[in-house]
Amino acid sequence: MWEREIFDTDIYHLVGAFIVYSMLGWLVESIYMSFCNRKITNRGFGKGPFCPIYGVGAMVGYIILSPLKGNYLGIYIAGAISATIFEFIVGKLMIKFLGALWWDYNEKPFNYKGIICLESTIAWGFYALGIVYFLQSAVYGLVDHIHRELGVVIISVVFFIVFVDYMIQFIKVFDIDLEEQKDKIGERVKSFKSRWS
C-alpha cells in the first residue's frame, strides 16, 4: 500500500508530508496568533499540534503548482488565488457545519465577510513559492531520513492520536451526550437481535 504511486510519488511520502505540513502549519499559525493576541494561542481544532487544513493545502498546492516550476510569477499568482479559494470554501463550510469561523479578517483591509482578505492572499502566493522551491524537498528529505518501518508506525500513531483528539472535540462542539448515545445504540442492538431471534 505505502509504495503505490500517486502524483509521481508514493503514498508513504504523501502521507508523511501531510503530517509534517499539518504540524508545521499549526506551529507557525499558533506562534503568529500568540504574538498577535499577546498570549499562548492554540490554532488547531484539537488540543494537539495538528492542523490538517495546512497539510491538505500544502500537498494539494504542491501537486497543482509543481508543473509550473520555473515560472515564479505563475506559481505566485496561481498559489495566491487557489489558496484564497480554498480558504473561502473551508470558511463557508465551517460556518455552515460548526456555526463558527476560526479566523476573523473583519479588521483587515480589503476583506470579504471576514473570511478572506488581501493580506492573506498576498501571503499565500509567497507560501506557494516556498513550498514548491524549498519546503517540499526538505519535507520529503525528513520523511526519507526516518526508516520506512518506523515511519509507518509513527504515521499510524499520529493518526490514532489525532482521531481520538478530534473525536473528543467533536463531542464537545456538538454537545453529544455519550450516555444517551450509548442507550440509543443498546436499543438498536436489542431491536436488531429481536428481529433475528
N, C-alpha and C positions, 0 to 999 in steps of 0.2 A: 504493500500500500504506500509506504513512505517514498519509494523510488519512482512511483508513477509520475510522469511529466505532465505539467500544465503550464502554459505560457512560458515555454522554454526553460523551465526549472522544475525540480521535483517538489512533491507535496511537503516533504520534510523541511526544505528551505523556506517554502512559502509560509508554513505554519510557524516555524521558528522566528522568521522575520516579523510575522503578525504579532507574536507575543512581545518581541523586543520593542516594536513600534508602539504597541498598546501601553507598555510600561514607560517607555521614554516620553510619549505624549503626555501621560499622566504626570510624570515628574516635571516636565517643562511647564505645563499649564498650572500645576499646583504651586510651583515656585513663583511664577509670574503673578498668579492671583493672590498668593500670600503677601507678596510685595505690595500689590495694589491695595489689598484690604488691611495691610499692616497687622495681620495675624495669620497663623497657620491655617491654610485652607485646603481641604481635600476636594479635588475637582472631579473625582470619579463617582459613578453611581453607587458602587460598593464601598466597603471600608478599606479594601486593599489597593495597592498601587497598580491599577489596571484600568485603562480607558479604551475600550475596543473601537470607538469611533476613529481614533488615531491609527490603530492597526489596519482597519479597513481602508481608511482614507489613504494612508501611505502606500499600501500594497496595490490598491486599485489605481491610484495615481501613477505609481511606477510602471505598472503594466500598460496603462494607456499612453503615458508620456515617453517611455523609453524609445519607441520608434522615432521620436523627434530628436534624439540625441545628436548634438552638433548644431541645432537650431535653438540658441539660447532664448531669443525673443519668443519663438513659437512655444517653447516649454513654459516660459513665464506666463504668457497670455492664456494658454490652454490650462495650465495649472491653476491660475487665479480664478478663471471662470468656472472650471469644473468643480473645484473645491468649494466655491461660493454656492453653486447649485446644490452640492451635496450637503453643505451646512444648512441651507434653507430647507431642504427636504427633511433632514433629520430634525430640525427645529419644529417644523409643522407637525411631524409625527409625534414628537414629544408632547407638544401642546394637546394634540388630539387624544393620545393614549395615556399620558401621565398627568395631564392637566397643568403642566408647568414647563417652563423653558429654563434650562440650567445655565444660561448666559443671558445677558441683557445689554444690548448695544444702544439702548434708547438715549444714553448720554453721549454717544459718539456722533460726530457729524456724518452726514450722508448715510444714515441707516434706513433700513426698511423694516418697520414694525418691531424693531429691536432684535430681529433675528439675524440679519446680515448687515454689514457696514463696509464702507470703502476701505477703512484702515485694515480690516481683516482680509479683504480681497487682495490688497497690495501685499500683505504678509504671505498669503497663500502662494502667490507667484514665486516669492523667494524660497519658501519651503519646497516647492516643486523642483526648483533648480538644485537645492541642497540634496534632496532625495535622489534625483537622477544622477547627479555628478559626484556626490560624496557619500551620503549615508548608506545607500543600498549596498555598495561593495563592502563597506565597513560592517554592516549588519550581517551580510552573508559570511564575511570573514569570521565574525564572532560565532555564528552558527557552526561553521566549519571547524572552529577551534575546539568544540566540545565533541567528544567521541559520540557517534550516532546512537549507540545503545543507551548511553547515559542521557543524551539529548531527548530521546523518545520518552524516557522516564520523567525527565524534567517537564516536558510538554504535557504529559498526562497529569502530573501532579498539579501543575499550574492551572490547567483547565478544570480539574476537580475542585481546587480551592476557589477559583473564580465562580464556578457553578454554584457551590454552596453559599458563597458570599452574596451572589446576585439573587438567589432564591430567598435568602433571609431578607434582603432589601425589598424584593417584590412583595413579600408577605407584609412587611411594614407599610409600604407605599399604598397597597391596595387594601390594607386593614383586613387581612384574611384571618378569620378565626379558625385556628388549626383544630380545636376540639370539635367545632361544628362540622368542618370538612371531614374529620375522622368519622363522625357519626353518620354523615351522608354516605361515605364510602362503605361503611359497615352495612347500612341499609340496602345499598345497591348489591353488595355481595350476597346478603341474605335473600334478596329478591331473585337474583340470578340462580342461586342454589335451589330455591323452592320451585323454580320452573323446570329444573332438570332432575328433581328427585321424585 
